[in-house]
């Protein structure tokens, strides 16, 4: 069985992901700490509770910003 991929853009870089991959699965695959990031999907900020409900279409754009604390 042949796998089907979507090409999406993560922080401006092309990334091929399985058509069934959720945003949450992508973030885990890329080793992001889910509680320490802000994610924008096609110019819309995504709430943490929606990460597992977002699936990609070809050419979608994902921007991931890591939150850093300090003083």
N, C-alpha and C positions, 0 to 999 in steps of 0.2 A: 504494500500500500504506500503510495507516494504522499509525503507530507506536503501540506500547503502552508505557505508563509505570507505574511503581510510585511511590507517594508514600512516602518514607522521612523520617526526622528526623535531621538532622545538627546536633549540638550544640543540640538543641531547636528547630531551624528546619525547617519542611517543605521538602522538596526532591523534585522530580519527576525520576526517572532512568529511562532505558531499561531494560526488563526483563532485558536481556542484559548490563548493566553490572556489572563486578566491583568489589569494594572497591578494588583497585589502580587501576583506570581512574577511579573516582570521586575518589580522592586525587590522582591526576595532574591530572584536570580542575580540581579545586579548588586546584591549584598548591601542594600540600604537599610538603615535602622528606621523602621516605619514610624516610630514615635518622634523622630528628629528631623522630619522633612516636610516641605510644602510642595505639592504637586499641582502643576497646571496641565490640563489636557485640552488641546485646541482652544487656548486662551481663556479657559474657565478653571478656577481654583477648585480642586476636588477635596471634599471632606474625607477624612480618614475612614469613616464608616462606609464610604462608597467604593473604596479601592477594589473590593472583590466583585463589584457589579459593573465595572467599566471593562469593556472588551474593545479591541482595536479594529479600525478599518485601515486600509492601505493609505499611506501618506499622513496619518495622524501625527500630531506634534505633542511631545511630552517634554515639559521642563521640570526639572527636579532641583530644588534648592535645599541645601542642608542647613539646619539651624545650629548655630554654634553659640554656646554660652560662655561667659567669661566676664572679667571685670577689669 
